Amino acid sequence: MGGPRRGGSVARELVLVEPVIVRTNEALDAALAELEGAVALDTEFHSEHRYYPRLMLIQLRDRAGRIVLIDALAPIDLGGLCALDGREIIAHAPSQDLLLLQRHAGWKPGRVLDTQTLAGFCGHGWPRSLADLVAEVLGGDVGPTYSLSDWSKRPLPEEQLRYAIADVAFLHRLCDVLVERAGPEGVEACQELARGALVPSDPSRAWRGIPAAEILSERGRSALQGLAAWRETTARTQDQPPFQVASNAVLVDLARRRPSSVGEMTRNRRFPRRLAKRHADVILAICARARGSEVYDHPARVRRDVVARALDSWAAELELREGLAARLALPLDLRRDVTDRLLAQEPIGLEGWRSHRVAPQLSRFVIGLKSLE
C-alpha cells in the first residue's frame, strides 16, 4: 500500500472497534460464527527466502463492522476457516491471499469481489493501491503503511494492528461503489482472476514473466522456456524464491549464448560459479535441445515485436477511450498468446467477458492491421 494520504470523511467515520484477536481453535470457531454476510479479507505474510510465503496474520471484517484478526503463528488449526466456505469475499488484489488460505486452510470462498480489478473497469487504471482508491473513490485515508514491517513479532505493536484493521475497514464501502460502476463484466473479471489464482502455476509458462524474453531470437526463447521451467520446478521443490536458484539476468544470458560446455557457460565473469557446480548438466542439456530446434531466428522475432507493440498501442487507446485498463483488457500473457495466434493466422479466440467486451473491437483492429501489410 502507499504512504499516508490526506484525511477525509471516511477516515472520521471509521470507528476502530476492538478487534477479536484469535489464537485458539475455540476462539476461531466462536469468532467466525459471529460474522454476517460478505466478509472483507486481507492477510499479512513474509515471502522472503521461500517459494511459499509464510502466513502471519489473517484479517476479516463483516458488514456490521466486526473485525477478526487471526494469529496464524499461534497453535491453531486454520482449517476452521472452512466454516466460511461459499461466503462472498471482498478483497484488494487477493490472488496471494486466496492461494495462502487454500494452502493453509483448504478454504473455498464463494464469489470474490476484488476492488483492484473492479477499479480497472472504472477508469482508475490497473493495478492501483488500496490507499489510492480509498482516496480517489471515497475521499478517505487508510493511514501510514506497515506492509513491509516484521509481522512475526508477538505481541504485534499497536500501530501494526491499526494498519491491519485499516486494510479491511474500507473494503465493503469501496466495493459497493466500484461494483455499481464496473457492472457485470467487472464482477465476471473478478471471478476469472480468483479462479486463476487457485490454479497451480505451469512451469512451462514461467518464461513469459521474464521481460527480456521479447528481445531473444526464436532459439533463445526456446532455451529460456526450458531454463525458466527448470528454475520454477527447482524453486518449488526447495521452497525458495526462483531468483535464488538463478536470476532473470542469468537465464537470459544462458538463453542468448546457449553454451555447450561448462567452460563456455562460465565465460561470462558474472556467471554464478555455484550454479555451474550444482546444475551444469541440466542447464547444458536444456541449451543443447534449444540449439537443435528447427526454427527461424530473426525474421519471426522482428515480426512478433511489431505485432506485439501494435497490440499494446491498441490496448492503451482502448483504456483512454473506455476506461478499461489496458492490462486487464490484454494482460501480457494473453497479449503474447494473441500475437502467436495472429502470426500463425489462427483465430484470436478470447473467452469469458473479453469475448463480448474486447474481442469485437480487437477483431476490427486486426482487420485494419492486416490491410496495412
C-alpha positions as a printed NumPy array, in Angstrom:
array([[  0.   ,   0.   ,   0.   ],
       [  1.049,   3.591,  -0.492],
       [  2.107,   6.041,   2.187],
       [ -0.066,   8.402,   4.208],
       [ -2.583,  10.5  ,   2.29 ],
       [ -4.925,  13.34 ,   3.091],
       [ -7.602,  12.849,   5.725],
       [-11.243,  12.542,   4.75 ],
       [-14.781,  11.805,   5.809],
       [-14.306,   8.076,   5.538],
       [-11.426,   8.151,   7.998],
       [-13.581,  10.037,  10.505],
       [-16.421,   7.543,  10.046],
       [-14.106,   4.604,  10.733],
       [-14.673,   3.542,  14.316],
       [-11.833,   1.361,  15.46 ],
       [-13.921,  -1.184,  17.31 ],
       [-11.962,  -3.542,  19.491],
       [-10.948,  -6.391,  17.202],
       [-11.27 , -10.018,  18.227],
       [ -7.753, -11.458,  18.22 ],
       [ -7.877, -15.207,  17.691],
       [ -5.145, -17.506,  18.992],
       [ -7.048, -20.741,  19.774],
       [ -9.315, -23.107,  17.873],
       [-12.209, -22.37 ,  20.227],
       [-11.846, -18.625,  19.745],
       [-11.693, -19.101,  15.956],
       [-14.94 , -21.084,  15.855],
       [-16.702, -18.536,  18.056],
       [-15.453, -15.522,  16.077],
       [-16.37 , -16.963,  12.683],
       [-19.858, -17.84 ,  13.889],
       [-20.473, -14.132,  14.584],
       [-19.565, -12.895,  11.1  ],
       [-22.514, -11.96 ,   8.906],
       [-22.783, -11.624,   5.148],
       [-19.912, -10.817,   2.805],
       [-16.523, -10.896,   4.525],
       [-13.689,  -8.461,   3.794],
       [-10.347, -10.257,   3.722],
       [ -6.657,  -9.443,   3.861],
       [ -3.536, -11.267,   5.008],
       [ -0.04 , -10.37 ,   6.128],
       [  2.813, -12.679,   5.189],
       [  6.561, -12.864,   4.691],
       [  7.675, -14.019,   1.256],
       [ 11.422, -13.56 ,   1.638],
       [ 13.694, -16.585,   1.266],
       [ 10.945, -19.057,   0.349],
       [  8.752, -20.136,  -2.565],
       [  5.603, -20.379,  -0.464],
       [  5.071, -17.22 ,   1.639],
       [  4.798, -17.691,   5.407],
       [  1.363, -16.638,   6.623],
       [  1.457, -14.34 ,   9.661],
       [ -1.958, -12.758,  10.135],
       [ -5.467, -13.002,   8.654],
       [ -7.82 , -10.016,   8.844],
       [-11.594, -10.396,   8.441],
       [-14.435,  -7.873,   8.71 ],
       [-18.176,  -8.199,   8.144],
       [-20.696,  -5.521,   7.16 ],
       [-21.64 ,  -4.951,  10.775],
       [-18.066,  -3.833,  11.473],
       [-16.947,  -6.913,  13.404],
       [-13.207,  -7.365,  12.943],
       [-11.384, -10.645,  13.48 ],
       [ -7.58 , -10.865,  13.488],
       [ -6.365, -14.463,  13.304],
       [ -2.832, -15.065,  14.552],
       [ -1.507, -17.566,  12.006],
       [  1.598, -18.19 ,  14.146],
       [ -0.449, -19.427,  17.1  ],
       [ -1.028, -23.18 ,  17.617],
       [ -4.297, -23.038,  15.736],
       [ -5.973, -25.212,  13.093],
       [ -6.687, -22.822,  10.239],
       [ -8.902, -25.481,   8.721],
       [-11.605, -23.94 ,  10.887],
       [-11.832, -21.205,   8.249],
       [-13.756, -23.693,   6.138],
       [-16.763, -22.557,   8.174],
       [-16.764, -19.649,   5.703],
       [-16.779, -21.891,   2.612],
       [-19.031, -20.395,  -0.04 ],
       [-19.164, -16.984,   1.642],
       [-18.762, -13.924,  -0.593],
       [-15.322, -12.373,  -0.149],
       [-14.3  ,  -8.755,  -0.687],
       [-10.581,  -8.091,  -1.005],
       [ -7.971,  -5.967,  -2.754],
       [ -5.666,  -7.825,  -5.172],
       [ -6.387, -11.12 ,  -3.376],
       [ -4.508, -13.608,  -5.553],
       [ -1.856, -14.298,  -2.918],
       [ -4.403, -14.199,  -0.085],
       [ -6.605, -16.812,  -1.769],
       [ -3.654, -19.058,  -2.561],
       [ -2.386, -18.896,   1.038],
       [ -5.805, -19.691,   2.502],
       [ -6.273, -22.587,   0.128],
       [ -2.835, -23.941,   1.023],
       [ -3.11 , -23.454,   4.801],
       [ -6.82 , -23.912,   5.399],
       [ -8.4  , -25.535,   2.356],
       [-10.861, -22.624,   2.34 ],
       [-13.093, -22.43 ,  -0.744],
       [-14.612, -18.943,  -0.964],
       [-17.758, -18.174,  -2.925],
       [-17.941, -15.116,  -5.136],
       [-14.819, -12.961,  -4.872],
       [-15.011,  -9.206,  -5.424],
       [-11.609,  -7.63 ,  -5.998],
       [-11.562,  -3.85 ,  -5.604],
       [ -8.376,  -3.558,  -7.66 ],
       [ -9.927,  -5.384, -10.623],
       [-13.236,  -3.527, -10.338],
       [-11.366,  -0.222, -10.362],
       [ -9.729,  -1.251, -13.638],
       [-13.161,  -1.149, -15.281],
       [-13.945,   2.335, -13.998],
       [-11.133,   4.451, -15.385],
       [ -8.878,   4.198, -12.326],
       [ -6.192,   2.146, -14.087],
       [ -4.685,  -1.158, -13.057],
       [ -3.015,  -2.039, -10.794],
       [ -3.791,   0.586,  -8.133],
       [ -3.104,   0.511,  -4.404],
       [ -5.912,   0.355,  -1.871],
       [ -4.731,   3.667,  -0.383],
       [ -5.036,   5.414,  -3.748],
       [ -8.51 ,   4.027,  -4.436],
       [ -9.828,   4.908,  -0.972],
       [ -8.59 ,   8.464,  -1.519],
       [ -9.933,   8.787,  -5.085],
       [-13.26 ,   6.986,  -4.698],
       [-14.194,   7.627,  -1.063],
       [-12.116,  10.671,  -0.152],
       [-10.547,   8.804,   2.759],
       [ -7.168,   7.978,   4.232],
       [ -6.042,   4.49 ,   5.209],
       [ -3.114,   5.865,   7.18 ],
       [  0.61 ,   5.028,   7.056],
       [  1.907,   1.778,   5.622],
       [  3.473,  -1.046,   7.612],
       [  3.212,  -3.75 ,   4.952],
       [  6.97 ,  -4.424,   4.881],
       [  7.435,  -4.376,   8.633],
       [  8.078,  -7.502,  10.693],
       [  4.758,  -9.325,  11.098],
       [  6.366, -12.181,  13.027],
       [  6.699, -10.124,  16.253],
       [  4.412, -11.072,  19.112],
       [  2.671,  -9.209,  20.514],
       [  2.123,  -7.044,  17.452],
       [  2.63 ,  -3.314,  18.115],
       [ -0.46 ,  -1.138,  18.235],
       [  0.43 ,   0.703,  15.023],
       [  0.631,  -2.545,  13.082],
       [ -2.715,  -3.689,  14.445],
       [ -4.278,  -0.418,  13.318],
       [ -2.775,  -0.888,   9.861],
       [ -4.099,  -4.451,   9.695],
       [ -7.585,  -3.224,  10.622],
       [ -7.483,  -0.405,   8.047],
       [ -6.727,  -2.919,   5.305],
       [-10.23 ,  -4.396,   5.653],
       [-12.138,  -1.447,   7.176],
       [-12.91 ,   0.316,   3.865],
       [-13.444,  -2.656,   1.576],
       [-17.224,  -3.078,   1.848],
       [-17.986,   0.544,   1.051],
       [-15.335,   0.817,  -1.651],
       [-16.573,  -2.384,  -3.266],
       [-20.196,  -1.227,  -3.282],
       [-19.273,   1.902,  -5.246],
       [-16.994,   0.088,  -7.698],
       [-19.4  ,  -2.797,  -8.379],
       [-22.094,  -0.337,  -9.409],
       [-19.689,   1.454, -11.756],
       [-17.947,  -1.621, -13.177],
       [-21.093,  -3.632, -13.854],
       [-21.393,  -7.375, -14.593],
       [-18.217,  -7.534, -16.683],
       [-16.113,  -6.257, -13.778],
       [-17.648,  -8.828, -11.444],
       [-17.018, -11.573, -14.001],
       [-13.4  , -10.492, -14.334],
       [-13.017, -10.786, -10.547],
       [-14.162, -14.408, -10.685],
       [-11.819, -15.157, -13.566],
       [ -8.802, -13.809, -11.688],
       [ -9.832, -15.57 ,  -8.47 ],
       [-10.099, -18.912, -10.248],
       [ -6.748, -18.346, -11.915],
       [ -5.09 , -17.599,  -8.576],
       [ -6.025, -21.046,  -7.277],
       [ -4.659, -22.947, -10.274],
       [ -1.056, -24.129,  -9.764],
       [  1.334, -22.238, -11.991],
       [  2.526, -24.049, -15.111],
       [  6.351, -24.159, -15.128],
       [  6.362, -24.307, -18.941],
       [  4.9  , -20.779, -18.989],
       [  7.242, -19.292, -16.401],
       [  9.456, -17.77 , -19.092],
       [  6.642, -15.41 , -20.052],
       [  7.166, -13.466, -16.837],
       [ 10.726, -12.522, -17.863],
       [ 10.583,  -9.159, -19.686],
       [ 13.763,  -9.689, -21.717],
       [ 12.163, -12.697, -23.412],
       [ 10.845, -10.278, -26.023],
       [ 14.326,  -9.463, -27.348],
       [ 15.528, -13.046, -27.781],
       [ 15.669, -14.973, -31.023],
       [ 13.398, -17.976, -31.519],
       [ 16.087, -20.399, -30.353],
       [ 16.816, -18.115, -27.432],
       [ 13.147, -18.14 , -26.441],
       [ 13.141, -21.925, -26.69 ],
       [ 16.126, -22.117, -24.352],
       [ 14.588, -19.591, -21.969],
       [ 11.361, -21.59 , -21.787],
       [ 13.267, -24.71 , -20.713],
       [ 15.515, -22.84 , -18.297],
       [ 12.631, -20.957, -16.648],
       [ 10.602, -24.185, -16.271],
       [ 13.587, -25.874, -14.625],
       [ 14.093, -22.913, -12.292],
       [ 10.422, -22.817, -11.29 ],
       [ 10.298, -26.538, -10.544],
       [ 13.561, -26.411,  -8.587],
       [ 12.417, -23.402,  -6.539],
       [  9.088, -25.067,  -5.731],
       [ 10.794, -28.299,  -4.663],
       [ 13.321, -26.495,  -2.471],
       [ 10.822, -23.878,  -1.178],
       [ 12.952, -20.91 ,  -2.122],
       [ 12.333, -17.893,  -4.371],
       [ 13.096, -18.589,  -8.036],
       [ 15.619, -15.725,  -8.167],
       [ 17.7  , -17.527,  -5.537],
       [ 18.025, -20.5  ,  -7.872],
       [ 19.047, -18.26 , -10.767],
       [ 18.308, -14.626, -11.584],
       [ 16.433, -13.5  , -14.672],
       [ 19.634, -11.959, -15.991],
       [ 21.466, -15.286, -15.709],
       [ 18.681, -17.16 , -17.513],
       [ 18.555, -14.613, -20.318],
       [ 22.339, -14.735, -20.696],
       [ 22.233, -18.542, -20.919],
       [ 19.353, -18.442, -23.384],
       [ 21.17 , -15.937, -25.567],
       [ 24.526, -17.773, -25.602],
       [ 23.274, -21.385, -25.277],
       [ 26.684, -22.734, -24.112],
       [ 27.797, -26.268, -24.937],
       [ 30.315, -26.743, -22.101],
       [ 30.962, -25.672, -18.525],
       [ 33.892, -23.568, -19.703],
       [ 31.71 , -21.752, -22.195],
       [ 28.996, -21.376, -19.577],
       [ 31.325, -19.622, -17.14 ],
       [ 32.994, -17.438, -19.737],
       [ 30.771, -14.622, -18.523],
       [ 32.724, -13.423, -15.452],
       [ 29.466, -12.614, -13.652],
       [ 28.042, -16.098, -14.052],
       [ 27.479, -17.677, -10.581],
       [ 30.047, -20.439, -10.115],
       [ 27.779, -22.211,  -7.617],
       [ 25.165, -22.575, -10.366],
       [ 27.645, -24.221, -12.715],
       [ 28.823, -26.522,  -9.932],
       [ 25.35 , -27.67 ,  -8.883],
       [ 23.325, -27.639, -12.084],
       [ 25.672, -27.653, -15.096],
       [ 24.351, -30.937, -16.526],
       [ 20.697, -29.932, -16.671],
       [ 21.494, -26.419, -17.933],
       [ 23.706, -27.724, -20.741],
       [ 21.052, -30.286, -21.703],
       [ 18.386, -27.581, -21.989],
       [ 20.691, -25.406, -24.09 ],
       [ 21.535, -28.351, -26.352],
       [ 17.847, -29.013, -27.043],
       [ 17.349, -25.351, -27.947],
       [ 20.36 , -25.363, -30.306],
       [ 18.894, -28.361, -32.101],
       [ 15.415, -26.947, -32.525],
       [ 14.298, -26.255, -36.092],
       [ 13.245, -22.61 , -36.007],
       [ 13.985, -19.449, -37.936],
       [ 15.515, -16.737, -35.844],
       [ 15.282, -13.064, -36.574],
       [ 12.555, -12.569, -39.2  ],
       [  9.921, -14.169, -36.957],
       [ 11.192, -12.264, -33.937],
       [ 11.069,  -8.887, -35.676],
       [  7.536,  -9.514, -36.944],
       [  6.416, -10.643, -33.47 ],
       [  7.79 ,  -7.444, -31.949],
       [  5.895,  -5.295, -34.445],
       [  2.604,  -7.094, -33.793],
       [  3.096,  -7.041, -30.015],
       [  3.757,  -3.306, -29.98 ],
       [  0.718,  -2.685, -32.146],
       [ -1.444,  -4.651, -29.723],
       [ -0.04 ,  -2.697, -26.777],
       [ -0.901,   0.571, -28.515],
       [ -4.424,  -0.658, -29.257],
       [ -4.994,  -1.66 , -25.604],
       [ -3.69 ,   1.716, -24.386],
       [ -6.047,   3.537, -26.751],
       [ -8.951,   1.379, -25.532],
       [ -8.174,   2.425, -21.95 ],
       [ -8.195,   6.106, -22.883],
       [-11.464,   5.743, -24.797],
       [-13.464,   3.463, -22.499],
       [-11.706,   3.441, -19.12 ],
       [-10.987,  -0.297, -19.291],
       [ -7.403,  -0.774, -18.055],
       [ -5.101,  -1.976, -20.822],
       [ -3.503,  -4.576, -18.596],
       [ -6.924,  -6.07 , -17.842],
       [ -8.16 ,  -5.974, -21.43 ],
       [ -4.966,  -7.554, -22.729],
       [ -2.614,  -8.756, -19.985],
       [  0.943,  -9.542, -21.015],
       [  0.481, -13.312, -21.086],
       [ -2.663, -13.029, -23.193],
       [ -1.042, -10.484, -25.482],
       [  1.717, -12.966, -26.185],
       [ -0.83 , -15.677, -26.96 ],
       [ -2.754, -13.347, -29.272],
       [  0.49 , -12.36 , -31.005],
       [  1.381, -16.002, -31.615],
       [ -2.115, -16.75 , -32.962],
       [ -2.024, -13.796, -35.325],
       [  1.393, -14.804, -36.657],
       [  0.089, -18.353, -37.167],
       [ -3.058, -16.928, -38.835],
       [ -5.256, -18.582, -36.23 ],
       [ -8.494, -17.203, -34.668],
       [ -7.924, -14.898, -31.689],
       [-10.392, -16.846, -29.55 ],
       [-10.855, -14.649, -26.454],
       [-13.002, -16.185, -23.712],
       [-15.228, -15.054, -20.836],
       [-16.027, -11.354, -20.501],
       [-13.405, -10.487, -23.125],
       [-15.372, -12.428, -25.779],
       [-18.027,  -9.69 , -25.861],
       [-16.214,  -6.659, -24.405],
       [-12.79 ,  -6.902, -26.063],
       [-12.905,  -9.401, -28.94 ],
       [-15.156,  -7.453, -31.364],
       [-13.031,  -4.308, -31.127],
       [ -9.799,  -6.268, -31.302],
       [-11.032,  -8.093, -34.394],
       [-11.719,  -4.772, -36.138],
       [ -8.242,  -3.586, -35.2  ],
       [ -6.663,  -6.769, -36.57 ],
       [ -8.516,  -6.377, -39.856],
       [ -7.115,  -2.864, -40.145],
       [ -3.644,  -4.099, -39.214],
       [ -3.724,  -6.74 , -41.948],
       [ -4.826,  -4.179, -44.501],
       [ -1.515,  -2.374, -43.977],
       [  0.569,  -5.401, -44.922]])
